[in-house]
Amino acid sequence: MKQRKPRVTSAVSPAAGKPAAAHPLADEVRPGQSVELLKELHILTREGKLNQDSRRKLKQVYHLYQFIEKLLLELPDGGKGATLADHGAGKSYLGFIIYDLFFKALKSGHIYGIETRAELVQKSRELADHLGFAGMSFLNLSAAQSSGSDALPDTIDVVTALHACDTATDDAIAFGLKKQARYLVLVPCCQAEIARSLNAGKALSLSRTPLAELWRHPLHTREMGSQITNVLRCLYLEASGYQVTVTELVGWEHSMKNELIIARRTGKPNRAAAQRLRALLEEFGLTALLATRFVLPAAVSAPTLGEPVSG
C-alpha cells in the first residue's frame, strides 16, 4: 500500500511511543512552529529543508526566544495582552517567531517591529497580512525616533534589540526607560561610538595612564570599546532601576556578537551603580556621555560628598 506523505504545515511532535514517526524537522524546529512562516522567511527552503547557515540563524533565534518566552510568562496573566517592541528588526525573524510561538495562541498582545529600511518594513507588513498575524505592526523608524512616535503606546512590556548596530542599542535602552519597560533583552553589536571617543583622546590618555595600552592598537581599541560600552550600559540600567544579568547567547562558534544583556525593572534607582558609572567615565575620559548617552535619573544624578564608590 502506498504510504501517505506527512502534511507539512507546522512542526509536529513525535507521536507517543512512536519516535520513528517524528517529523523530519522535529529536531530542528520547535513544536507548533509554522513551517510556512519559516519558508517565507527563507529559513527553510521551498522543499522544507535547512542549510547550514539557516540552521545557525534558527538556533540563535530559538535560543533568544527561550529567554524572552520566560519573561513573557512572568507578566500578569501569563503574558496575555503583552506588548513587545523589537528594535533594529531587519527582516523581523525574531518578531515573527515570537508571535508565531507565543502571541498567536493567546490571540492577544502586540509586537512592534522598528526598522529604518522601508523595503524591509513593507515586506514584513505583507508577510504579517498573508499569515493573518493581526497583532503585528511594522514602523519605518529609527530606534531614536521611536521614543517620540505616536504609533507606539505609552508603556511597553518587553523591549528587544538583536544586533542593533552601534548607538541603536543605546537608543533602544532610552526607549525602554521612557516606556517603563518591564524587561529589556539586548544583544549589542558594532559598538563604535566609545571606540571613536577613545581614539579622539588617545594622545592625552597615553600620557596619563598605562591603561591606554589597552587601546593603543586599532583592534584592541575596537574590542575595548565594545567591552567598555556594554559595562557602561549595564551600570546605566542598574542606576536607572533595573536588575541586570549578562550571559552568552550561543556558543562562540555561531556568533562573535554573543553577549546577551537581560534587564528586569525594579523601579529602584541604584546610587552605587551610578557612582561606578561616573567613575568609569572619568577614568576613560568619557564624562561628556553623561549629558547624552547616560543621563542619570534625578534620584542618583548627584554624587554624595564622601560616599564610597563601591556598593
Phi and psi restraints in degrees (value plus and minus 20) as a CYANA .aco file:
   2 LYS   PHI     -92.4   -52.4
   2 LYS   PSI     109.2   149.2
   3 GLN   PHI    -101.2   -61.2
   3 GLN   PSI     113.4   153.4
   4 ARG   PHI     -94.1   -54.1
   4 ARG   PSI     117.3   157.3
   5 LYS   PHI     -93.5   -53.5
   5 LYS   PSI     124.0   164.0
   6 PRO   PHI     -84.7   -44.7
   6 PRO   PSI     123.2   163.2
   7 ARG   PHI     -96.0   -56.0
   7 ARG   PSI     104.3   144.3
   8 VAL   PHI    -125.3   -85.3
   8 VAL   PSI      66.1   106.1
   9 THR   PHI    -140.1  -100.1
   9 THR   PSI     -52.3   -12.3
  10 SER   PHI    -172.1  -132.1
  10 SER   PSI     139.2   179.2
  11 ALA   PHI     -85.9   -45.9
  11 ALA   PSI     116.0   156.0
  12 VAL   PHI    -135.7   -95.7
  12 VAL   PSI     113.8   153.8
  13 SER   PHI     -91.7   -51.7
  13 SER   PSI     130.5   170.5
  14 PRO   PHI     -79.4   -39.4
  14 PRO   PSI     120.4   160.4
  15 ALA   PHI     -84.6   -44.6
  15 ALA   PSI     126.3   166.3
  16 ALA   PHI     -78.4   -38.4
  16 ALA   PSI     105.4   145.4
  17 GLY   PHI      56.8    96.8
  17 GLY   PSI     -17.7    22.3
  18 LYS   PHI    -152.6  -112.6
  18 LYS   PSI      46.5    86.5
  19 PRO   PHI     -81.1   -41.1
  19 PRO   PSI     -43.0    -3.0
  20 ALA   PHI     -87.3   -47.3
  20 ALA   PSI     -39.2     0.8
  21 ALA   PHI    -110.8   -70.8
  21 ALA   PSI     -13.9    26.1
  22 ALA   PHI     -80.5   -40.5
  22 ALA   PSI     125.8   165.8
  23 HIS   PHI     -82.0   -42.0
  23 HIS   PSI     123.5   163.5
  24 PRO   PHI     -75.1   -35.1
  24 PRO   PSI     -45.8    -5.8
  25 LEU   PHI    -117.6   -77.6
  25 LEU   PSI     -12.0    28.0
  26 ALA   PHI     -78.9   -38.9
  26 ALA   PSI     -51.6   -11.6
  27 ASP   PHI    -103.3   -63.3
  27 ASP   PSI     -30.9     9.1
  28 GLU   PHI    -130.2   -90.2
  28 GLU   PSI     -53.2   -13.2
  29 VAL   PHI    -136.1   -96.1
  29 VAL   PSI     117.1   157.1
  30 ARG   PHI     -86.6   -46.6
  30 ARG   PSI     126.0   166.0
  31 PRO   PHI     -75.8   -35.8
  31 PRO   PSI     114.6   154.6
  32 GLY   PHI      67.1   107.1
  32 GLY   PSI     -28.7    11.3
  33 GLN   PHI     -89.4   -49.4
  33 GLN   PSI     113.9   153.9
  34 SER   PHI     -91.4   -51.4
  34 SER   PSI      96.7   136.7
  35 VAL   PHI     -88.5   -48.5
  35 VAL   PSI     -53.1   -13.1
  36 GLU   PHI     -80.2   -40.2
  36 GLU   PSI     -61.7   -21.7
  37 LEU   PHI     -81.3   -41.3
  37 LEU   PSI     -66.2   -26.2
  38 LEU   PHI     -83.2   -43.2
  38 LEU   PSI     -52.2   -12.2
  39 LYS   PHI     -89.7   -49.7
  39 LYS   PSI     -63.4   -23.4
  40 GLU   PHI     -83.5   -43.5
  40 GLU   PSI     -51.6   -11.6
  41 LEU   PHI    -103.5   -63.5
  41 LEU   PSI     -21.2    18.8
  42 HIS   PHI      42.6    82.6
  42 HIS   PSI       6.2    46.2
  43 ILE   PHI    -101.0   -61.0
  43 ILE   PSI     -58.7   -18.7
  44 LEU   PHI    -123.3   -83.3
  44 LEU   PSI     127.7   167.7
  45 THR   PHI     -92.4   -52.4
  45 THR   PSI     149.9   189.9
  46 ARG   PHI     -81.6   -41.6
  46 ARG   PSI     -41.9    -1.9
  47 GLU   PHI    -106.4   -66.4
  47 GLU   PSI     -19.4    20.6
  48 GLY   PHI      61.0   101.0
  48 GLY   PSI       8.2    48.2
  49 LYS   PHI    -133.4   -93.4
  49 LYS   PSI     140.1   180.1
  50 LEU   PHI    -130.2   -90.2
  50 LEU   PSI     113.7   153.7
  51 ASN   PHI    -114.7   -74.7
  51 ASN   PSI     156.4   196.4
  52 GLN   PHI     -83.9   -43.9
  52 GLN   PSI     -61.0   -21.0
  53 ASP   PHI     -85.3   -45.3
  53 ASP   PSI     -63.2   -23.2
  54 SER   PHI     -86.9   -46.9
  54 SER   PSI     -56.4   -16.4
  55 ARG   PHI     -82.5   -42.5
  55 ARG   PSI     -61.5   -21.5
  56 ARG   PHI     -85.4   -45.4
  56 ARG   PSI     -63.8   -23.8
  57 LYS   PHI     -84.6   -44.6
  57 LYS   PSI     -62.6   -22.6
  58 LEU   PHI     -85.6   -45.6
  58 LEU   PSI     -58.2   -18.2
  59 LYS   PHI     -82.6   -42.6
  59 LYS   PSI     -62.0   -22.0
  60 GLN   PHI     -82.4   -42.4
  60 GLN   PSI     -67.4   -27.4
  61 VAL   PHI     -85.8   -45.8
  61 VAL   PSI     -62.5   -22.5
  62 TYR   PHI     -84.2   -44.2
  62 TYR   PSI     -59.8   -19.8
  63 HIS   PHI     -83.8   -43.8
  63 HIS   PSI     -62.0   -22.0
  64 LEU   PHI     -86.9   -46.9
  64 LEU   PSI     -58.0   -18.0
  65 TYR   PHI     -79.2   -39.2
  65 TYR   PSI     -56.8   -16.8
  66 GLN   PHI     -78.6   -38.6
  66 GLN   PSI     -61.5   -21.5
  67 PHE   PHI     -86.5   -46.5
  67 PHE   PSI     -64.7   -24.7
  68 ILE   PHI     -88.4   -48.4
  68 ILE   PSI     -60.2   -20.2
  69 GLU   PHI     -77.7   -37.7
  69 GLU   PSI     -62.9   -22.9
  70 LYS   PHI     -80.9   -40.9
  70 LYS   PSI     -62.3   -22.3
  71 LEU   PHI     -86.4   -46.4
  71 LEU   PSI     -62.7   -22.7
  72 LEU   PHI     -80.3   -40.3
  72 LEU   PSI     -59.1   -19.1
  73 LEU   PHI     -89.3   -49.3
  73 LEU   PSI     -41.5    -1.5
  74 GLU   PHI     -98.6   -58.6
  74 GLU   PSI     -33.4     6.6
  75 LEU   PHI     -91.4   -51.4
  75 LEU   PSI     140.6   180.6
  76 PRO   PHI     -74.9   -34.9
  76 PRO   PSI     122.8   162.8
  77 ASP   PHI      39.9    79.9
  77 ASP   PSI       9.3    49.3
  78 GLY   PHI      42.7    82.7
  78 GLY   PSI       7.9    47.9
  79 GLY   PHI      72.7   112.7
  79 GLY   PSI     -19.7    20.3
  80 LYS   PHI     -86.0   -46.0
  80 LYS   PSI     107.4   147.4
  81 GLY   PHI      62.3   102.3
  81 GLY   PSI     -10.2    29.8
  82 ALA   PHI     -87.1   -47.1
  82 ALA   PSI     134.9   174.9
  83 THR   PHI    -140.4  -100.4
  83 THR   PSI     122.0   162.0
  84 LEU   PHI    -159.3  -119.3
  84 LEU   PSI     111.9   151.9
  85 ALA   PHI    -133.9   -93.9
  85 ALA   PSI     103.0   143.0
  86 ASP   PHI    -128.1   -88.1
  86 ASP   PSI      90.1   130.1
  87 HIS   PHI    -109.6   -69.6
  87 HIS   PSI     124.2   164.2
  88 GLY   PHI      41.1    81.1
  88 GLY   PSI      25.9    65.9
  89 ALA   PHI     -84.2   -44.2
  89 ALA   PSI     -47.1    -7.1
  90 GLY   PHI      41.7    81.7
  90 GLY   PSI    -145.5  -105.5
  91 LYS   PHI    -104.2   -64.2
  91 LYS   PSI     -16.4    23.6
  92 SER   PHI      43.9    83.9
  92 SER   PSI      15.4    55.4
  93 TYR   PHI     -73.7   -33.7
  93 TYR   PSI     -70.0   -30.0
  94 LEU   PHI     -84.1   -44.1
  94 LEU   PSI     -69.0   -29.0
  95 GLY   PHI     -79.4   -39.4
  95 GLY   PSI     -65.1   -25.1
  96 PHE   PHI     -84.1   -44.1
  96 PHE   PSI     -62.0   -22.0
  97 ILE   PHI     -89.8   -49.8
  97 ILE   PSI     -58.8   -18.8
  98 ILE   PHI     -81.7   -41.7
  98 ILE   PSI     -65.0   -25.0
  99 TYR   PHI     -82.9   -42.9
  99 TYR   PSI     -64.9   -24.9
 100 ASP   PHI     -83.8   -43.8
 100 ASP   PSI     -61.5   -21.5
 101 LEU   PHI    -108.0   -68.0
 101 LEU   PSI     -43.2    -3.2
 102 PHE   PHI    -141.6  -101.6
 102 PHE   PSI     -80.0   -40.0
 103 PHE   PHI     -89.3   -49.3
 103 PHE   PSI     -55.4   -15.4
 104 LYS   PHI     -78.7   -38.7
 104 LYS   PSI     -63.5   -23.5
 105 ALA   PHI     -88.8   -48.8
 105 ALA   PSI     -53.1   -13.1
 106 LEU   PHI     -96.1   -56.1
 106 LEU   PSI     -43.0    -3.0
 107 LYS   PHI      36.4    76.4
 107 LYS   PSI      16.7    56.7
 108 SER   PHI    -179.1  -139.1
 108 SER   PSI     150.7   190.7
 109 GLY   PHI      69.2   109.2
 109 GLY   PSI     153.9   193.9
 110 HIS   PHI    -172.2  -132.2
 110 HIS   PSI     121.0   161.0
 111 ILE   PHI    -136.5   -96.5
 111 ILE   PSI     110.9   150.9
 112 TYR   PHI    -130.6   -90.6
 112 TYR   PSI      97.4   137.4
 113 GLY   PHI    -114.9   -74.9
 113 GLY   PSI     103.0   143.0
 114 ILE   PHI    -132.9   -92.9
 114 ILE   PSI      99.1   139.1
 115 GLU   PHI    -170.1  -130.1
 115 GLU   PSI     121.0   161.0
 116 THR   PHI    -104.6   -64.6
 116 THR   PSI     -40.9    -0.9
 117 ARG   PHI    -108.7   -68.7
 117 ARG   PSI      91.5   131.5
 118 ALA   PHI     -79.6   -39.6
 118 ALA   PSI     -56.4   -16.4
 119 GLU   PHI     -87.5   -47.5
 119 GLU   PSI     -54.0   -14.0
 120 LEU   PHI     -92.4   -52.4
 120 LEU   PSI     -57.2   -17.2
 121 VAL   PHI     -80.9   -40.9
 121 VAL   PSI     -65.9   -25.9
 122 GLN   PHI     -84.3   -44.3
 122 GLN   PSI     -61.8   -21.8
 123 LYS   PHI     -84.2   -44.2
 123 LYS   PSI     -58.7   -18.7
 124 SER   PHI     -86.2   -46.2
 124 SER   PSI     -60.4   -20.4
 125 ARG   PHI     -81.1   -41.1
 125 ARG   PSI     -64.0   -24.0
 126 GLU   PHI     -84.7   -44.7
 126 GLU   PSI     -60.4   -20.4
 127 LEU   PHI     -87.5   -47.5
 127 LEU   PSI     -62.1   -22.1
 128 ALA   PHI     -81.5   -41.5
 128 ALA   PSI     -60.9   -20.9
 129 ASP   PHI     -85.5   -45.5
 129 ASP   PSI     -61.8   -21.8
 130 HIS   PHI     -82.6   -42.6
 130 HIS   PSI     -58.8   -18.8
 131 LEU   PHI    -108.0   -68.0
 131 LEU   PSI     -26.2    13.8
 132 GLY   PHI      54.5    94.5
 132 GLY   PSI       8.2    48.2
 133 PHE   PHI    -108.0   -68.0
 133 PHE   PSI      58.6    98.6
 134 ALA   PHI     -88.3   -48.3
 134 ALA   PSI     -42.1    -2.1
 135 GLY   PHI    -110.2   -70.2
 135 GLY   PSI       9.5    49.5
 136 MET   PHI    -146.2  -106.2
 136 MET   PSI     114.4   154.4
 137 SER   PHI    -147.0  -107.0
 137 SER   PSI     127.8   167.8
 138 PHE   PHI    -148.1  -108.1
 138 PHE   PSI     104.9   144.9
 139 LEU   PHI    -136.6   -96.6
 139 LEU   PSI     109.7   149.7
 140 ASN   PHI    -105.2   -65.2
 140 ASN   PSI      57.3    97.3
 141 LEU   PHI    -159.8  -119.8
 141 LEU   PSI     137.8   177.8
 142 SER   PHI    -103.7   -63.7
 142 SER   PSI     145.2   185.2
 143 ALA   PHI     -80.3   -40.3
 143 ALA   PSI     -56.5   -16.5
 144 ALA   PHI     -87.1   -47.1
 144 ALA   PSI     -62.7   -22.7
 145 GLN   PHI     -86.7   -46.7
 145 GLN   PSI     -50.2   -10.2
 146 SER   PHI     -83.6   -43.6
 146 SER   PSI     -47.7    -7.7
 147 SER   PHI     -81.3   -41.3
 147 SER   PSI     -50.4   -10.4
 148 GLY   PHI    -125.6   -85.6
 148 GLY   PSI      -9.5    30.5
 149 SER   PHI    -102.8   -62.8
 149 SER   PSI     113.9   153.9
 150 ASP   PHI     -94.3   -54.3
 150 ASP   PSI     -29.4    10.6
 151 ALA   PHI     -97.7   -57.7
 151 ALA   PSI     -27.4    12.6
 152 LEU   PHI    -135.0   -95.0
 152 LEU   PSI     128.9   168.9
 153 PRO   PHI     -90.3   -50.3
 153 PRO   PSI     147.7   187.7
 154 ASP   PHI     -88.3   -48.3
 154 ASP   PSI     -49.3    -9.3
 155 THR   PHI    -147.6  -107.6
 155 THR   PSI     130.2   170.2
 156 ILE   PHI    -153.1  -113.1
 156 ILE   PSI     118.1   158.1
 157 ASP   PHI     -95.5   -55.5
 157 ASP   PSI     -67.8   -27.8
 158 VAL   PHI    -150.7  -110.7
 158 VAL   PSI     113.0   153.0
 159 VAL   PHI    -136.4   -96.4
 159 VAL   PSI     108.3   148.3
 160 THR   PHI    -141.4  -101.4
 160 THR   PSI     130.5   170.5
 161 ALA   PHI    -169.8  -129.8
 161 ALA   PSI      81.0   121.0
 162 LEU   PHI    -120.1   -80.1
 162 LEU   PSI      88.0   128.0
 163 HIS   PHI      38.0    78.0
 163 HIS   PSI      17.8    57.8
 164 ALA   PHI     -93.5   -53.5
 164 ALA   PSI      99.7   139.7
 165 CYS   PHI     -92.8   -52.8
 165 CYS   PSI     124.0   164.0
 166 ASP   PHI      30.2    70.2
 166 ASP   PSI    -140.5  -100.5
 167 THR   PHI     -98.2   -58.2
 167 THR   PSI     -25.7    14.3
 168 ALA   PHI     -81.0   -41.0
 168 ALA   PSI     -52.3   -12.3
 169 THR   PHI     -85.9   -45.9
 169 THR   PSI     -61.5   -21.5
 170 ASP   PHI     -84.7   -44.7
 170 ASP   PSI     -57.4   -17.4
 171 ASP   PHI     -87.1   -47.1
 171 ASP   PSI     -55.6   -15.6
 172 ALA   PHI     -86.1   -46.1
 172 ALA   PSI     -58.2   -18.2
 173 ILE   PHI     -83.7   -43.7
 173 ILE   PSI     -65.6   -25.6
 174 ALA   PHI     -80.0   -40.0
 174 ALA   PSI     -60.8   -20.8
 175 PHE   PHI     -80.7   -40.7
 175 PHE   PSI     -67.2   -27.2
 176 GLY   PHI     -81.5   -41.5
 176 GLY   PSI     -60.6   -20.6
 177 LEU   PHI     -85.3   -45.3
 177 LEU   PSI     -63.2   -23.2
 178 LYS   PHI     -85.2   -45.2
 178 LYS   PSI     -58.7   -18.7
 179 LYS   PHI    -106.7   -66.7
 179 LYS   PSI     -15.0    25.0
 180 GLN   PHI      32.4    72.4
 180 GLN   PSI      25.7    65.7
 181 ALA   PHI     -79.9   -39.9
 181 ALA   PSI     118.1   158.1
 182 ARG   PHI     -91.1   -51.1
 182 ARG   PSI     -55.6   -15.6
 183 TYR   PHI    -159.8  -119.8
 183 TYR   PSI     124.6   164.6
 184 LEU   PHI    -144.3  -104.3
 184 LEU   PSI     114.9   154.9
 185 VAL   PHI    -145.7  -105.7
 185 VAL   PSI      91.7   131.7
 186 LEU   PHI    -146.1  -106.1
 186 LEU   PSI     114.4   154.4
 187 VAL   PHI    -143.0  -103.0
 187 VAL   PSI      71.9   111.9
 188 PRO   PHI     -85.7   -45.7
 188 PRO   PSI     137.7   177.7
 189 CYS   PHI    -170.9  -130.9
 189 CYS   PSI     123.8   163.8
 190 CYS   PHI      31.4    71.4
 190 CYS   PSI      35.2    75.2
 191 GLN   PHI     -98.4   -58.4
 191 GLN   PSI      63.7   103.7
 192 ALA   PHI    -114.0   -74.0
 192 ALA   PSI     -41.2    -1.2
 193 GLU   PHI     -80.9   -40.9
 193 GLU   PSI     -67.4   -27.4
 194 ILE   PHI     -84.5   -44.5
 194 ILE   PSI     -61.1   -21.1
 195 ALA   PHI     -79.7   -39.7
 195 ALA   PSI     -60.3   -20.3
 196 ARG   PHI     -84.1   -44.1
 196 ARG   PSI     -61.2   -21.2
 197 SER   PHI     -85.3   -45.3
 197 SER   PSI     -59.6   -19.6
 198 LEU   PHI     -84.3   -44.3
 198 LEU   PSI     -61.1   -21.1
 199 ASN   PHI     -83.1   -43.1
 199 ASN   PSI     -59.9   -19.9
 200 ALA   PHI     -81.7   -41.7
 200 ALA   PSI     -54.0   -14.0
 201 GLY   PHI    -126.1   -86.1
 201 GLY   PSI       0.9    40.9
 202 LYS   PHI     -81.8   -41.8
 202 LYS   PSI     -63.5   -23.5
 203 ALA   PHI     -79.5   -39.5
 203 ALA   PSI     -65.6   -25.6
 204 LEU   PHI     -84.2   -44.2
 204 LEU   PSI     -63.5   -23.5
 205 SER   PHI     -84.4   -44.4
 205 SER   PSI     -59.2   -19.2
 206 LEU   PHI     -81.1   -41.1
 206 LEU   PSI     -55.1   -15.1
 207 SER   PHI    -104.5   -64.5
 207 SER   PSI     -31.8     8.2
 208 ARG   PHI    -117.5   -77.5
 208 ARG   PSI     -57.0   -17.0
 209 THR   PHI    -174.7  -134.7
 209 THR   PSI     125.6   165.6
 210 PRO   PHI     -82.6   -42.6
 210 PRO   PSI     -39.2     0.8
 211 LEU   PHI     -79.3   -39.3
 211 LEU   PSI     -41.1    -1.1
 212 ALA   PHI     -80.9   -40.9
 212 ALA   PSI     -44.0    -4.0
 213 GLU   PHI     -79.6   -39.6
 213 GLU   PSI     -44.7    -4.7
 214 LEU   PHI     -88.9   -48.9
 214 LEU   PSI     -38.9     1.1
 215 TRP   PHI    -150.4  -110.4
 215 TRP   PSI       6.5    46.5
 216 ARG   PHI     -90.9   -50.9
 216 ARG   PSI     -55.7   -15.7
 217 HIS   PHI    -116.9   -76.9
 217 HIS   PSI     122.6   162.6
 218 PRO   PHI     -73.9   -33.9
 218 PRO   PSI     -61.4   -21.4
 219 LEU   PHI     -83.6   -43.6
 219 LEU   PSI     -63.5   -23.5
 220 HIS   PHI     -86.1   -46.1
 220 HIS   PSI     -57.4   -17.4
 221 THR   PHI     -78.0   -38.0
 221 THR   PSI     -65.2   -25.2
 222 ARG   PHI     -83.0   -43.0
 222 ARG   PSI     -67.5   -27.5
 223 GLU   PHI     -89.9   -49.9
 223 GLU   PSI     -60.4   -20.4
 224 MET   PHI     -84.9   -44.9
 224 MET   PSI     -59.9   -19.9
 225 GLY   PHI     -80.3   -40.3
 225 GLY   PSI     -60.2   -20.2
 226 SER   PHI     -83.4   -43.4
 226 SER   PSI     -68.1   -28.1
 227 GLN   PHI     -85.9   -45.9
 227 GLN   PSI     -65.6   -25.6
 228 ILE   PHI     -81.6   -41.6
 228 ILE   PSI     -62.8   -22.8
 229 THR   PHI     -76.9   -36.9
 229 THR   PSI     -66.8   -26.8
 230 ASN   PHI     -90.1   -50.1
 230 ASN   PSI     -55.3   -15.3
 231 VAL   PHI     -82.7   -42.7
 231 VAL   PSI     -64.3   -24.3
 232 LEU   PHI     -83.0   -43.0
 232 LEU   PSI     -60.4   -20.4
 233 ARG   PHI     -81.8   -41.8
 233 ARG   PSI     -62.8   -22.8
 234 CYS   PHI     -84.5   -44.5
 234 CYS   PSI     -63.6   -23.6
 235 LEU   PHI     -83.9   -43.9
 235 LEU   PSI     -58.8   -18.8
 236 TYR   PHI     -83.8   -43.8
 236 TYR   PSI     -62.8   -22.8
 237 LEU   PHI     -83.4   -43.4
 237 LEU   PSI     -62.5   -22.5
 238 GLU   PHI     -83.4   -43.4
 238 GLU   PSI     -63.8   -23.8
 239 ALA   PHI     -82.3   -42.3
 239 ALA   PSI     -48.8    -8.8
 240 SER   PHI    -110.2   -70.2
 240 SER   PSI     -15.2    24.8
 241 GLY   PHI      80.8   120.8
 241 GLY   PSI      14.1    54.1
 242 TYR   PHI    -146.1  -106.1
 242 TYR   PSI     127.5   167.5
 243 GLN   PHI    -114.0   -74.0
 243 GLN   PSI     108.7   148.7
 244 VAL   PHI    -135.9   -95.9
 244 VAL   PSI     115.6   155.6
 245 THR   PHI    -142.7  -102.7
 245 THR   PSI     114.1   154.1
 246 VAL   PHI    -138.6   -98.6
 246 VAL   PSI     109.1   149.1
 247 THR   PHI    -166.8  -126.8
 247 THR   PSI    -197.8  -157.8
 248 GLU   PHI    -114.6   -74.6
 248 GLU   PSI     112.6   152.6
 249 LEU   PHI     -91.4   -51.4
 249 LEU   PSI     -80.0   -40.0
 250 VAL   PHI    -160.8  -120.8
 250 VAL   PSI     156.0   196.0
 251 GLY   PHI     -82.1   -42.1
 251 GLY   PSI     131.8   171.8
 252 TRP   PHI     -80.5   -40.5
 252 TRP   PSI     -41.2    -1.2
 253 GLU   PHI     -89.4   -49.4
 253 GLU   PSI     -36.3     3.7
 254 HIS   PHI    -116.9   -76.9
 254 HIS   PSI     -53.1   -13.1
 255 SER   PHI    -180.6  -140.6
 255 SER   PSI     116.2   156.2
 256 MET   PHI    -101.5   -61.5
 256 MET   PSI     -44.7    -4.7
 257 LYS   PHI    -108.6   -68.6
 257 LYS   PSI      65.3   105.3
 258 ASN   PHI    -140.6  -100.6
 258 ASN   PSI     -20.8    19.2
 259 GLU   PHI    -105.0   -65.0
 259 GLU   PSI     108.3   148.3
 260 LEU   PHI    -133.4   -93.4
 260 LEU   PSI     101.4   141.4
 261 ILE   PHI    -129.9   -89.9
 261 ILE   PSI     101.6   141.6
 262 ILE   PHI    -137.3   -97.3
 262 ILE   PSI     104.6   144.6
 263 ALA   PHI    -140.3  -100.3
 263 ALA   PSI     109.6   149.6
 264 ARG   PHI    -131.4   -91.4
 264 ARG   PSI     109.3   149.3
 265 ARG   PHI     -92.7   -52.7
 265 ARG   PSI     106.2   146.2
 266 THR   PHI    -126.3   -86.3
 266 THR   PSI     -42.9    -2.9
 267 GLY   PHI      58.8    98.8
 267 GLY   PSI     -12.5    27.5
 268 LYS   PHI    -139.5   -99.5
 268 LYS   PSI      77.1   117.1
 269 PRO   PHI     -75.4   -35.4
 269 PRO   PSI     121.3   161.3
 270 ASN   PHI    -126.4   -86.4
 270 ASN   PSI      88.0   128.0
 271 ARG   PHI     -85.2   -45.2
 271 ARG   PSI     -58.8   -18.8
 272 ALA   PHI     -82.7   -42.7
 272 ALA   PSI     -60.7   -20.7
 273 ALA   PHI     -84.6   -44.6
 273 ALA   PSI     -58.7   -18.7
 274 ALA   PHI     -82.7   -42.7
 274 ALA   PSI     -59.2   -19.2
 275 GLN   PHI     -87.0   -47.0
 275 GLN   PSI     -61.1   -21.1
 276 ARG   PHI     -86.4   -46.4
 276 ARG   PSI     -58.4   -18.4
 277 LEU   PHI     -80.7   -40.7
 277 LEU   PSI     -68.3   -28.3
 278 ARG   PHI     -82.9   -42.9
 278 ARG   PSI     -60.0   -20.0
 279 ALA   PHI     -85.3   -45.3
 279 ALA   PSI     -60.7   -20.7
 280 LEU   PHI     -86.6   -46.6
 280 LEU   PSI     -61.9   -21.9
 281 LEU   PHI     -81.4   -41.4
 281 LEU   PSI     -58.8   -18.8
 282 GLU   PHI     -86.7   -46.7
 282 GLU   PSI     -62.0   -22.0
 283 GLU   PHI     -80.2   -40.2
 283 GLU   PSI     -58.4   -18.4
 284 PHE   PHI    -121.2   -81.2
 284 PHE   PSI      -8.8    31.2
 285 GLY   PHI      46.9    86.9
 285 GLY   PSI      17.1    57.1
 286 LEU   PHI    -140.1  -100.1
 286 LEU   PSI       3.8    43.8
 287 THR   PHI     -83.0   -43.0
 287 THR   PSI     -40.3    -0.3
 288 ALA   PHI     -80.0   -40.0
 288 ALA   PSI     -44.4    -4.4
 289 LEU   PHI     -91.4   -51.4
 289 LEU   PSI     -33.9     6.1
 290 LEU   PHI     -85.7   -45.7
 290 LEU   PSI     -41.7    -1.7
 291 ALA   PHI    -115.5   -75.5
 291 ALA   PSI     -25.6    14.4
 292 THR   PHI    -146.9  -106.9
 292 THR   PSI     -91.7   -51.7
 293 ARG   PHI    -100.5   -60.5
 293 ARG   PSI     -54.8   -14.8
 294 PHE   PHI    -142.4  -102.4
 294 PHE   PSI      40.6    80.6
 295 VAL   PHI     -97.1   -57.1
 295 VAL   PSI      91.7   131.7
 296 LEU   PHI     -99.1   -59.1
 296 LEU   PSI     128.0   168.0
 297 PRO   PHI     -84.4   -44.4
 297 PRO   PSI     134.0   174.0
 298 ALA   PHI     -76.2   -36.2
 298 ALA   PSI     -54.0   -14.0
 299 ALA   PHI     -83.5   -43.5
 299 ALA   PSI     -42.7    -2.7
 300 VAL   PHI    -149.4  -109.4
 300 VAL   PSI     -11.7    28.3
 301 SER   PHI     -91.9   -51.9
 301 SER   PSI     -52.6   -12.6
 302 ALA   PHI    -121.0   -81.0
 302 ALA   PSI     104.2   144.2
 303 PRO   PHI     -85.8   -45.8
 303 PRO   PSI     123.5   163.5
 304 THR   PHI    -108.5   -68.5
 304 THR   PSI     109.6   149.6
 305 LEU   PHI     -78.2   -38.2
 305 LEU   PSI     105.3   145.3
 306 GLY   PHI      60.6   100.6
 306 GLY   PSI     -19.6    20.4
 307 GLU   PHI     -98.5   -58.5
 307 GLU   PSI     112.5   152.5
 308 PRO   PHI     -87.4   -47.4
 308 PRO   PSI     130.4   170.4
 309 VAL   PHI     -94.3   -54.3
 309 VAL   PSI     -55.5   -15.5
 310 SER   PHI     -92.3   -52.3
 310 SER   PSI     132.6   172.6
